[in-house]
Amino acid sequence: MIAPSTNSWRRHSSPSLVPLPVGDGEEIDPDALQGRCRSLTQERDLLRQRLLEKAMREAQHEMMIQGLQNQLAKLTVLSVSRQSRYEELLQAYQQFKDVALTEFDDDDM
């Protein structure tokens, strides 16, 4: 009978940690089994640490993104405010120009 594939196991584990099949009356070496358990525990702890570090990096990235979105929102508000102020000044200038031209035309008569 063909044993189940261990390819998925090998993708996530170092080759020395792949469990060896036991069968045909072979004795299990307790020291080797303990060594494998220790290795697997160390690998689990290492993977857990990497996962924690990745989660922390993702959290930092999320905070940076939120900060950038807040800055963008503030700049958008500032841009709208400046555009509005520019339009007010342009309108005031146009009114001043119209009044000045009217007075200039009145002086010519």
C-alpha positions in Angstrom: 0.0 0.0 0.0 1.3 3.5 -0.9 1.7 5.9 2.1 0.0 9.3 2.0 2.0 12.1 0.4 4.1 14.1 2.8 4.7 16.9 0.2 2.5 19.3 2.1 4.4 18.5 5.3 7.7 19.1 3.5 6.7 22.5 2.3 6.3 23.7 5.8 8.9 21.7 7.6 12.6 21.2 7.3 13.5 17.8 5.7 15.1 16.5 8.8 11.9 16.8 10.7 9.7 14.8 8.4 8.4 11.9 10.5 9.8 8.5 9.6 7.2 5.7 9.0 7.2 3.0 11.7 6.0 -0.4 10.8 6.9 -4.0 10.2 7.8 -4.6 13.9 10.6 -2.0 14.0 11.2 -0.7 17.5 10.7 2.9 18.3 13.7 4.7 19.7 12.5 6.9 22.6 15.5 9.2 22.4 15.0 9.7 18.7 11.3 10.4 19.3 12.1 12.9 22.1 14.6 14.6 19.8 12.1 14.8 17.0 9.5 16.2 19.5 12.0 18.8 20.7 12.8 19.8 17.1 9.1 20.1 16.2 8.5 22.2 19.3 11.4 24.5 18.4 10.0 24.8 14.9 6.5 25.5 16.2 7.9 28.2 18.4 9.9 29.7 15.6 6.8 29.7 13.3 4.8 31.2 16.1 7.4 34.0 16.5 7.4 34.6 12.8 3.7 34.8 12.7 3.7 37.3 15.6 6.3 39.4 13.8 4.3 39.3 10.6 1.1 40.4 12.5 3.0 43.2 14.2 4.3 44.4 10.8 0.8 44.3 9.3 -0.5 46.3 12.3 2.2 48.9 11.8 1.3 49.0 8.1 -2.3 49.5 8.9 -1.5 52.3 11.3 0.7 54.0 8.6 -2.1 53.6 6.1 -4.6 55.1 8.5 -2.2 58.0 9.2 -1.8 58.6 5.5 -5.5 58.5 4.9 -6.0 61.1 7.7 -3.4 63.4 6.2 -5.0 63.0 2.8 -8.4 63.9 4.3 -6.9 67.0 5.9 -5.1 68.1 2.7 -8.4 67.6 0.8 -10.2 69.8 3.3 -7.4 72.4 3.1 -7.5 72.3 -0.7 -11.2 72.8 -0.8 -10.9 75.7 1.7 -8.2 77.3 -0.4 -10.2 76.9 -3.6 -13.2 78.5 -1.9 -11.0 81.4 -0.6 -9.5 81.8 -4.1 -12.9 82.0 -5.6 -14.0 84.6 -3.0 -10.9 86.7 -3.7 -11.4 86.4 -7.4 -15.0 87.5 -7.0 -14.0 90.5 -4.8 -11.3 91.5 -7.4 -13.9 91.3 -10.2 -16.3 93.5 -8.2 -13.4 96.0 -7.5 -12.4 96.0 -11.2 -16.0 96.6 -12.2 -16.4 99.5 -9.8 -13.0 100.9 -10.8 -13.9 100.7 -14.5 -17.3 102.3 -13.8 -15.6 105.2 -11.9 -13.0 105.5 -14.6 -15.7 105.7 -17.3 -17.6 108.3 -15.1 -14.5 110.4 -14.9 -14.1 110.5 -18.7 -17.5 112.0 -19.2 
